[in-house]
Amino acid sequence: MSTGLRQDAASDKKRTGTCEFSPLPVPQSVIRRLLDEADPSLYVMSSEPWRFMLFASEGRQLYLEAVRQSYPPHLADRYGDWATYQYTEAIPAHLVVVAPSSAREDHLMPAKAWSKRFCILAAEQGLNAVWKINDYQQHPVFMNLMGLTSEEKVLGVFHIGYGDQSALRDTDAGRPASELMTVYDHLV
């Protein structure tokens, strides 16, 4: 079975899908600075703020257990070894983004906009930040093991690590917005 990962011996980077992570840990101070620079309050129209849970170093094992225990048994058996490698070795940090579930607004669009800004800022620091939204993130077992209440929901998870600059190239692959502007500066 192909797991979609490989070890690049020359660069000592672990590859997951299309993203490469270095085994170097990401300092908490770097992630804190990225959160402050990305400033989610610019995207959230609710008075109830988002919160963030960082799983790094040995804490990645806690994240793995929450993911693995939320899988149906047939998937846990099939992907258990893959998930163990991904979540505890290949990916240096997991940042869970949590929003209040009682908020009146839909957090999906603000989260998408904010996550793109976070990715761009991370890439400028030499980091790959991969935003993931998966079904298991709303599973009651996952929520319970994460210590989340029924008043909260997971918007998504960033998988973060040092790597090449492909993350920046991927985030700005579209046309510049200025090319999509039509100018009307005279009468026809």
N, C-alpha and C positions, 0 to 999 in steps of 0.2 A: 504494500500500500504506500503510495506516495503521500507524504505529509505536507509538501509545499515548503519545506525548509531545507537549508543546506548550510554547511560550515565552509566558509571561505578561508582556507588556511593561510593564504598570503596576507590577508588583511586582518585576520582574527575577528571578523564580523560574522554575526549570525543572521541569516536571511530568513525572513518570514514573508511568504508571498512575494510582493514587489518591494518590500521595505527591508532595509538592512539596519541592524542595531549593533553597535559596539558593545562589548561586555562592560564598559565603564559605567559605574553608577552615575545617576544624575543627582547632583546635590539638591537638597530641599530648597536651598536659597534660590537656585535658578528657577525652580518651578513656582516658588512664591512670587518672584519678580515677574515671571510670565503672567501669572494670574492678575497681578496688580496692573501690568501694562495692558493686558487684554481687556480689563475692566468690564466684567459682565453687567455691572449696573447700567451701562450704556444701552444694553439690549433688553433688559428686564423691565417691563412696565408695571410690575407688581411691587407693592411695598415689602413683600416677603422675599428676602434674598435667596439665591442659590447657595449651596454649600458644597465643599469638595472633600473627598477622602483619598489620601495618597497611600498606596501600597508599594513599598520599595524594600529592597534587601530581603530580610527574612519575612517581612510582612506580606510579600507576594504569595506566600503559602496560604495565608488567610483568604486572599482573593481567589486563588485556585480552588480551595475547598468550597467556597460559596458557588463558584461556577460549576464545579464537578457535581456537587450534590443537587444542583437544580436541573441537571440533565436527566432525561428518562434513562432507565437502566441500560437499554440497548445502545444508546449513544455514549453513555459513560464507559461501557465496556469497549466500545469501538474506538473512541477518541481520548480515552483516559491518559495514555502515555503521551500522545501529541499535546494535550492540554497541559500536562505536567511540565513538559519541556518549554512550551510557549510561555506560560504564565509565571514560571519560577526561574527560568534560565535565559531564554532568548530575549525577553522583553524586560528591560531594567526597572520600569515603573508603570503603575496603573493609576490613573487619576479618575475617580468616579465623580460625576457631576450630578448632584441631587437638587431637586426643586420641591417646593411644597406642592402637594397634590390638591390642596384646597384653593389655590390661587385661581382667580377668575379667568385669567388669560391662558391661552395655549402656549406652552413654552417651546414647542417644537421649532417654530421659525426663528425665534430669538437664539435658541441653542445652535441652530445651523449657522446663523450669521456669526455668532460669537466663536464657534469652534473653528471657522475658517480664519478669523483674525488670530486666534491662539496658534493655529498651525503655521501661519506666516511668521509670527513673532518667534516661534520655536525654531523654525528653519533658519532664521537670521542668527540664531545662537548655535547653529550646527546640530540641532536636534530634529529627529523625526517625531512627529506627534500624529498618531493615526486615530481618528475619531471612529468609534464603533457603537452601533445601536443593535442590540440583539434581544431576542425574546426572553432569554434567561434572566435578563436584567430586571424584568418585572415579575419573575417567578417568586411566589411567597417564600420558598426556601432560601433563595438568594437574598431577598429583602431581609429576612430574619437573621441570617448569618452575617449580613452587613451591618446589622443593628439599626435598620431603618424601620420607621413606623408606618402605619397606614395613612398617615398625614403627609407622606413623602413619596416621590417617584424618582427613578433614575432616568436622567435625560440621555445619558450616554457615557462612554468610558474612553479616555485617551490612553493609548499605549505609547509610552514615551521612552526614547533612548537616543544617544548620540549616533550619528550615522553620516551618510553622504548627503549631498544637497538635493537629492531627488525629490524630497518632500516639498521644497520650495518650487521646483520646476512643475510639480504636479498641481500645486495650488493655484498657480497663475497661468494655467495652460489655455484659458479662454481668451477671447478678444478683449482688448482694453475697452472700458466703458466709453471712453471718448470717441471710439470708432463707431459707436452705436447711436451717436447724437446727430440729429438733423437740425440744421441751423436755419431759422426763418428770420432774416434781418432786412428784408425788403418786400415790397408788394409785388405780386406776380402780375 
